[in-house]
Amino acid sequence: MKYRVLLLIVALMISGCGWQLRDSQIVASSVGTIYLSSNNINAVLTKELKRALTTYGVPSGATKAESNYIVVIVDFRENSRIASINSSGRVAEYQLNEDVDFYITDAEDNQILSLSTASVERVYEFREKDILASSNEEQRIRAEMRSELVRQILNRLRVLPALTDF
């Protein structure tokens, strides 16, 4: 009985303070169609970006002419460097970096968002005695990094005016 009363009080306090779940929609579907332009259109990042747009209900245009906005991916860089070494002078950790340069234009080639860079950095522990596990961990971290890059690009798409604003 005390548990139910306590639960009711907590529920009333949360609803009374204005707290609510965030809207999971990052990009409004009212922006129209978005065309992705890249030197390597089959790149994993471009595919993930298309998939994310589809998930949010934003159609991808087949051509620039039939799209409302164009996201131009100028450059994608990924690199790794030694972050730390152990007492034997061997690699203990690697630092992974991924950066993507992009800008957004409308159908008339007016720049909506100037050249921007989305970047992610992660460090992972390298186990010399278990190279396969370390390699798998690096691949998993890189996949997470690409997902974060996609989220950063989608967050920048919020500046796009809805088609009803014209």
trRosetta pair geometry for C-beta under 8 A, 3 or more apart (Angstrom, degrees):
i j d omega theta_ij theta_ji phi_ij phi_ji
1 4 5.9 -53 -152 32 32 109
1 5 6.6 28 152 -15 64 106
2 5 5.8 -56 -150 38 34 110
2 6 6.1 34 153 -19 68 108
3 6 5.8 -57 -147 39 29 111
3 7 6.2 30 154 -19 65 108
4 7 5.6 -53 -145 38 30 112
4 8 6.3 33 154 -20 64 106
5 8 5.7 -53 -149 36 31 113
5 9 6.4 31 153 -19 64 105
6 9 5.7 -54 -148 35 31 111
6 10 6.4 30 154 -17 65 106
7 10 5.8 -54 -146 38 31 110
7 11 6.3 31 155 -19 65 108
8 11 5.7 -55 -146 37 29 112
8 12 6.3 28 156 -17 64 107
9 12 5.8 -57 -148 38 30 110
9 13 6.3 30 154 -20 65 107
10 13 5.7 -55 -146 36 31 111
10 14 6.3 29 157 -18 65 106
11 14 5.9 -55 -146 36 29 108
11 15 6.3 20 159 -10 64 110
12 15 6.0 -59 -142 43 29 104
12 16 5.8 28 159 -21 65 115
13 16 5.7 -60 -141 39 26 111
13 17 6.4 22 163 -21 63 109
14 17 6.3 -60 -147 31 26 106
14 19 5.2 -71 -170 59 76 125
15 19 7.6 -90 -87 55 24 82
25 28 6.7 66 148 -91 122 49
25 29 7.7 -74 -156 -21 127 86
25 56 6.2 116 -145 -147 73 100
26 56 6.2 -80 49 -102 83 146
26 151 7.4 -137 -111 -147 164 69
26 154 4.6 47 122 143 141 118
26 155 6.3 -75 -167 -79 117 56
26 157 7.5 74 131 62 97 107
26 158 7.0 -94 169 -65 69 101
27 31 6.5 -61 174 8 98 138
27 53 7.0 -29 63 -122 153 70
27 56 4.9 84 56 132 95 156
27 58 5.4 -29 113 -38 128 144
27 154 5.5 -102 -38 -163 111 91
27 157 4.8 -6 -106 102 116 128
27 158 6.8 -126 -102 -75 60 60
27 160 7.7 27 -149 41 97 124
28 31 5.7 117 79 -29 84 91
28 158 7.9 89 -5 -128 90 63
28 162 5.8 -48 104 -89 142 106
29 56 6.5 -167 -73 141 84 78
29 57 3.9 -28 -99 104 132 112
29 58 5.5 -147 -121 -72 62 65
30 162 4.0 13 113 -147 116 111
30 163 5.9 -133 166 25 78 86
30 164 6.2 -31 175 -2 132 104
31 34 6.9 23 112 -54 119 105
31 58 6.3 0 57 -126 106 118
31 68 6.6 -177 151 90 68 138
31 69 6.5 -28 159 2 111 135
31 157 7.1 -61 -54 167 177 104
31 160 4.6 48 -134 114 129 131
31 161 7.7 130 -121 88 82 32
31 162 5.9 -88 -80 -111 53 52
31 163 6.8 131 -153 -29 20 83
32 58 8.0 38 84 -152 25 86
32 59 7.8 -60 164 52 43 95
32 67 7.5 132 128 -171 105 55
32 68 3.3 63 96 -4 140 151
32 69 6.9 128 75 -1 103 90
32 163 4.9 97 -48 -58 109 125
33 58 7.5 142 -121 172 34 75
33 59 4.8 -44 -107 89 86 96
33 60 6.7 82 -163 -173 88 10
33 61 4.0 95 147 -57 126 96
33 66 6.7 -10 81 128 156 76
33 67 4.5 -114 109 -128 103 68
33 68 5.4 126 51 6 64 87
33 69 7.6 -179 96 33 48 69
34 53 6.0 -123 57 -142 127 148
34 58 5.8 20 7 152 116 120
34 59 7.6 153 24 87 68 47
34 60 6.1 -48 74 -114 73 57
34 61 6.6 -166 79 2 18 94
34 67 6.1 69 -147 -165 11 120
34 68 7.1 -45 -74 59 52 84
34 69 5.0 -22 -113 74 78 96
34 70 7.4 155 -164 -95 63 23
34 71 6.0 27 177 -10 112 105
34 157 7.5 -20 -102 -136 154 134
35 60 6.8 101 -104 -172 41 71
35 61 4.1 -52 -70 64 90 110
35 62 7.9 -45 -111 59 102 14
35 63 6.9 -30 -113 127 141 19
35 64 5.2 -158 89 -97 169 53
35 66 8.0 114 -64 70 122 66
35 67 3.7 -135 -26 -17 105 170
35 69 7.3 -173 25 95 72 46
35 70 4.8 -23 68 -110 101 75
35 71 7.3 -177 86 26 48 67
36 41 7.4 129 107 -136 99 84
36 46 5.6 145 144 -152 141 96
36 49 6.1 130 -108 101 147 127
36 50 6.2 -100 3 -70 149 91
36 60 6.6 -31 -2 -145 100 116
36 70 7.8 162 -89 -160 17 61
36 71 5.3 -19 -111 67 65 101
36 73 7.0 17 -174 -11 90 109
37 41 7.9 -49 -148 -93 33 98
37 64 7.1 23 -67 -80 124 109
37 70 5.6 19 -7 -177 120 107
37 71 6.9 175 26 85 74 48
37 72 4.6 -20 72 -109 112 69
37 73 6.9 -176 89 22 54 69
38 41 5.2 148 64 -85 96 52
38 43 6.3 -94 135 21 150 122
38 46 5.1 -117 17 -83 156 135
38 72 7.6 160 -74 -162 52 47
38 73 4.0 1 -100 57 99 115
38 76 7.9 18 -153 -21 122 119
39 73 7.6 -108 10 94 72 91
40 43 4.3 81 108 -45 108 106
40 46 7.2 -168 101 -6 71 136
40 76 7.7 -85 45 30 118 129
41 46 5.8 -139 -162 134 40 166
42 46 7.0 145 137 65 0 128
42 47 7.2 22 -166 -50 45 109
43 46 4.6 90 62 7 86 104
43 47 7.0 -155 93 -5 44 87
43 76 6.6 138 179 30 161 162
44 47 5.7 -56 -149 38 33 112
44 48 6.2 32 155 -18 67 107
44 146 6.2 -39 119 -144 109 162
45 48 5.8 -57 -148 38 29 109
45 49 6.3 31 153 -21 64 107
45 73 7.3 144 107 -139 124 159
45 76 5.9 -176 22 -121 155 149
45 100 6.4 172 -179 -90 158 144
45 146 5.5 -133 -96 -149 77 107
45 149 6.3 -38 -136 97 115 137
45 150 7.1 -170 -159 -67 73 90
46 49 5.6 -53 -146 35 31 113
46 50 6.5 33 154 -19 64 103
46 73 6.7 -121 -83 11 98 155
47 50 5.8 -52 -149 35 32 111
47 51 6.3 32 152 -19 64 107
48 51 5.6 -53 -146 37 33 113
48 52 6.3 35 154 -21 66 105
48 146 5.7 116 22 144 165 112
48 147 6.7 -116 -177 -91 143 58
48 150 5.0 -104 125 -69 110 144
49 52 5.7 -52 -146 35 31 111
49 53 6.5 32 154 -19 63 104
49 71 7.5 -130 163 95 144 150
49 150 5.2 -160 -86 -125 68 99
49 153 6.3 -25 -119 83 118 148
49 154 7.9 -174 -139 -56 80 90
50 53 5.8 -55 -150 35 31 111
50 54 6.4 31 153 -18 64 106
50 60 5.3 -1 -139 -66 93 156
51 54 5.7 -55 -150 37 31 112
51 55 6.4 38 150 -25 64 104
52 55 5.4 -49 -150 31 34 117
52 56 6.6 20 156 -7 65 106
52 150 5.1 150 -21 167 156 127
52 151 7.9 -144 -142 -73 155 52
52 154 6.0 -99 139 -67 135 135
53 56 6.0 -64 -150 45 32 101
53 58 4.4 -80 -172 75 87 106
53 59 7.7 -13 141 108 110 1
53 60 5.8 101 95 -62 140 93
53 154 7.8 -166 -76 -104 69 104
54 57 7.7 47 -177 -72 32 19
54 58 7.3 -95 -71 61 25 62
54 59 7.7 51 -104 -110 67 40
54 60 6.9 -44 -62 -14 88 105
56 154 7.5 142 -21 -148 155 129
60 67 8.0 -22 -177 -107 44 121
61 64 7.2 105 110 -98 134 18
61 66 5.0 176 -156 92 114 83
61 67 3.0 -130 12 -76 162 100
61 68 7.7 167 -45 9 136 58
62 66 6.4 16 48 58 81 130
63 66 5.2 75 61 19 89 96
63 67 7.0 -158 92 -13 45 97
64 67 5.8 -71 -148 34 32 113
64 70 5.6 9 -130 -89 95 131
64 107 7.5 145 163 -136 75 66
65 107 7.7 69 -148 -156 30 102
67 70 6.1 105 98 -71 134 74
67 107 6.5 178 91 -94 60 92
68 106 6.8 -42 163 -154 61 78
68 107 5.8 -64 -144 -43 31 110
68 163 6.5 -82 -128 -84 156 107
69 104 6.0 0 -179 -174 113 102
69 105 7.1 162 -158 86 65 41
69 106 5.7 -46 -103 -114 68 51
69 107 7.3 -72 -69 -44 31 68
69 112 6.8 -33 -134 8 112 151
69 157 8.0 129 114 -142 156 97
69 160 5.7 -41 -74 -128 161 135
70 104 7.0 160 81 -155 50 54
70 105 4.9 -10 57 61 101 90
70 106 7.6 124 15 -155 82 4
70 107 7.6 121 -21 -90 98 41
71 102 6.0 8 179 179 87 129
71 103 8.0 176 -152 89 51 31
71 104 5.4 -21 -102 -102 65 83
71 153 7.0 73 -161 -179 143 121
71 157 7.5 -43 -81 -89 128 108
72 102 6.1 162 84 -156 52 73
72 103 5.4 -10 57 59 104 76
72 104 7.4 -179 17 -87 77 31
72 105 6.8 31 -13 4 116 103
73 76 6.5 9 168 -47 119 101
73 100 6.2 -42 -147 -174 102 110
73 101 7.5 114 -167 80 55 54
73 102 4.9 -32 -104 -97 53 104
74 101 4.3 -52 64 102 111 103
74 102 6.0 -174 5 -91 83 38
74 103 7.0 44 -33 2 117 89
74 115 6.8 -1 -6 -132 153 105
75 99 7.8 6 109 109 96 94
75 100 7.1 179 91 -149 53 46
75 101 4.4 27 46 35 91 113
76 98 7.6 -8 -173 -170 84 89
76 99 7.4 172 -152 90 42 53
76 100 4.9 -4 -107 -107 76 85
76 101 7.9 -139 -65 24 41 68
77 97 7.5 -8 115 116 96 98
77 98 7.0 170 91 -151 56 45
77 99 4.7 0 56 56 101 95
77 100 7.6 -172 23 -75 64 43
78 96 7.4 -6 -169 -173 91 90
78 97 6.9 172 -148 92 47 57
78 98 4.6 -5 -103 -104 86 83
78 99 7.8 -178 -74 23 46 60
78 142 7.2 47 -155 -138 143 112
79 96 7.7 172 92 -151 39 51
79 97 5.4 -6 59 59 80 100
80 94 5.1 6 -176 176 116 118
80 95 6.6 158 -155 80 62 49
80 96 5.0 -22 -100 -100 90 65
80 97 7.3 175 -84 19 40 72
80 138 7.9 -9 -94 -146 151 125
81 94 7.1 153 78 -158 29 73
81 95 5.3 -16 62 58 80 100
81 97 7.8 13 6 -1 97 111
82 85 6.6 20 170 -60 128 87
82 91 5.4 -114 -125 -118 107 100
82 93 7.6 106 -170 83 57 56
82 94 6.3 -56 -108 -108 40 63
82 95 7.5 27 109 13 10 88
83 92 7.8 -92 77 78 83 78
83 93 4.1 -55 68 106 114 102
83 94 5.9 128 -1 -159 99 9
83 95 4.0 116 -71 -38 107 95
83 123 5.0 65 -82 -134 173 114
84 91 7.9 106 85 -160 47 53
84 92 4.8 -46 101 65 92 111
84 93 4.5 37 37 36 95 107
85 89 5.7 2 163 -153 134 32
85 90 6.2 152 -158 75 90 22
85 91 6.1 -59 -109 -99 72 31
85 92 5.6 131 -152 -1 16 96
86 89 7.4 -56 71 10 64 17
86 90 5.5 -11 39 61 104 78
86 91 7.7 22 -2 94 89 16
86 92 4.3 125 -51 -69 82 113
90 128 6.1 11 142 -68 143 146
91 94 6.7 23 180 -62 126 84
91 126 5.1 -4 123 69 106 147
91 128 7.4 136 65 -71 82 101
92 125 6.8 -39 161 -145 69 76
92 126 6.4 160 166 50 16 89
93 123 5.4 23 171 179 123 104
93 124 6.7 171 -152 87 79 31
93 125 5.5 -46 -97 -104 83 48
93 126 6.2 175 -101 4 23 87
94 123 7.0 174 88 -149 41 61
94 124 6.0 -12 58 59 86 80
94 126 5.5 76 -16 -47 98 119
94 138 7.2 3 71 -102 141 114
95 121 6.6 -4 -177 -171 99 99
95 122 7.4 166 -155 88 55 38
95 123 5.0 -27 -100 -97 69 83
96 121 7.0 162 85 -154 54 49
96 122 5.0 -9 57 62 102 86
96 123 7.4 178 16 -86 73 31
96 124 7.0 18 -7 5 115 103
96 138 7.0 150 -70 -148 141 86
96 141 6.1 128 37 120 155 124
96 142 6.5 -113 179 -82 152 78
96 145 6.6 -116 120 -53 121 157
97 119 7.0 -10 -169 -169 91 103
97 120 7.4 162 -151 86 47 52
97 121 5.1 -9 -102 -104 77 82
98 119 6.9 171 90 -148 50 57
98 120 5.2 -1 57 55 94 95
98 142 7.2 115 -52 -144 137 75
98 145 4.8 118 21 146 136 128
98 146 6.9 -75 145 -74 167 61
98 149 6.1 -80 116 -56 120 134
99 117 5.7 -9 -169 -171 105 108
99 118 7.1 160 -153 83 53 48
99 119 4.3 -9 -104 -102 84 94
99 120 7.9 -173 -74 23 48 58
100 117 7.0 157 78 -152 41 59
100 118 5.1 -7 57 56 93 95
100 119 7.7 -178 21 -76 58 53
100 149 5.4 89 7 -168 128 129
100 153 7.2 -34 90 -64 135 119
101 115 6.1 3 -176 -171 101 98
101 116 7.3 166 -150 84 56 37
101 117 5.2 -26 -96 -96 70 80
102 115 7.5 165 88 -144 21 56
102 116 6.2 -28 68 62 70 83
102 117 8.0 134 20 -96 65 34
102 118 7.3 -3 21 2 111 103
102 153 6.5 25 52 -120 155 113
103 111 6.2 -30 166 -144 125 106
103 113 5.8 -169 -157 95 63 76
103 114 5.9 -43 -126 -180 115 24
103 115 4.8 -51 -63 -83 114 50
103 116 6.6 130 -90 10 60 77
104 111 7.4 108 82 -162 51 61
104 112 4.6 -52 106 64 100 106
104 113 4.1 45 36 34 104 105
104 156 7.3 177 -20 131 134 108
104 157 7.2 150 -95 -105 155 67
104 159 7.8 146 64 72 148 111
104 160 7.0 -98 156 -76 149 102
105 109 5.3 -7 175 -141 141 38
105 110 6.2 145 -159 69 83 35
105 111 5.4 -50 -99 -98 82 47
105 112 6.2 158 -120 3 22 86
106 109 7.4 -72 67 0 62 12
106 110 5.0 -2 35 55 107 91
106 112 5.7 100 -41 -47 85 112
111 114 6.0 55 155 -87 133 59
112 159 6.6 155 153 111 104 109
112 160 6.3 36 161 -102 156 71
113 116 6.1 -33 154 -15 111 125
113 156 6.0 91 -148 167 165 111
113 159 5.9 116 -73 69 111 142
116 156 6.2 176 85 -131 164 157
118 149 5.0 121 119 -147 125 74
118 152 3.8 143 -141 104 124 137
118 153 5.7 -80 -31 -56 157 75
118 156 7.6 -120 -67 -15 114 134
119 149 7.8 17 -101 -103 14 94
120 145 4.4 171 101 -153 141 89
120 148 4.7 104 -95 92 144 131
120 149 5.8 -101 -11 -58 122 83
120 152 7.8 -157 -54 -17 98 139
122 141 5.2 -159 107 -178 152 120
122 144 7.5 75 -61 86 160 115
122 145 6.0 -119 -4 -76 126 113
124 134 7.6 146 128 -153 117 78
124 137 5.5 169 -179 134 145 118
124 138 6.3 -165 63 -86 152 65
124 141 5.5 -122 -50 -43 138 161
125 134 7.8 -106 106 -116 59 99
125 137 8.0 -28 60 124 67 162
126 134 5.1 61 -142 -148 61 141
127 130 4.3 3 108 49 127 93
127 131 7.4 -140 90 -67 73 35
127 133 6.3 -4 54 78 129 113
127 134 5.1 -165 40 -59 76 113
128 131 7.1 3 -161 -68 32 83
130 133 4.2 -2 145 30 114 118
130 134 6.2 130 100 -21 75 90
131 134 5.5 -58 -147 40 34 112
131 135 6.1 37 155 -22 68 105
132 135 5.7 -53 -147 35 30 112
132 136 6.4 29 154 -17 64 106
133 136 5.7 -54 -147 38 32 111
133 137 6.3 36 152 -22 65 105
134 137 5.6 -51 -146 35 32 113
134 138 6.5 36 153 -21 63 102
135 138 5.7 -50 -151 32 32 113
135 139 6.6 32 151 -17 64 103
136 139 5.7 -52 -149 36 34 111
136 140 6.3 34 153 -18 66 106
137 140 5.7 -54 -147 38 32 111
137 141 6.2 32 155 -18 66 107
138 141 5.8 -56 -145 38 30 110
138 142 6.3 32 155 -21 65 106
139 142 5.7 -53 -147 35 30 112
139 143 6.5 33 153 -20 63 103
140 143 5.7 -53 -152 33 32 112
140 144 6.6 31 150 -16 64 105
141 144 5.6 -54 -150 38 35 112
141 145 6.3 40 149 -24 66 104
142 145 5.4 -51 -147 33 34 116
142 146 6.6 36 153 -20 65 100
143 146 5.8 -50 -150 33 32 110
143 147 6.6 35 149 -19 62 104
144 147 5.5 -53 -151 35 35 114
144 148 6.5 36 150 -19 65 103
145 148 5.5 -52 -151 35 34 113
145 149 6.5 38 149 -21 65 101
146 149 5.5 -48 -148 34 36 114
146 150 6.5 40 151 -20 65 101
147 150 5.6 -50 -151 34 33 114
147 151 6.5 36 149 -20 64 103
148 151 5.5 -50 -148 35 35 114
148 152 6.5 37 152 -20 65 102
149 152 5.6 -53 -150 34 33 112
149 153 6.5 31 152 -17 65 103
150 153 5.8 -55 -150 37 32 109
150 154 6.2 32 152 -18 66 107
151 154 5.6 -55 -144 39 31 112
151 155 6.3 36 154 -23 64 103
152 155 5.7 -50 -150 32 31 114
152 156 6.8 29 152 -17 62 104
153 156 5.7 -57 -155 36 35 110
153 157 6.7 43 145 -28 65 100
154 157 5.4 -46 -153 23 39 118
154 158 7.9 62 147 -35 57 82
155 158 6.0 -26 -175 -7 43 115
156 159 6.5 -28 177 7 56 109
157 160 5.5 -18 -177 -4 66 118
161 165 4.2 -102 175 66 112 147
161 166 7.2 122 118 -55 127 75
162 165 5.0 110 62 -13 72 101
163 166 6.2 -36 -169 7 48 113
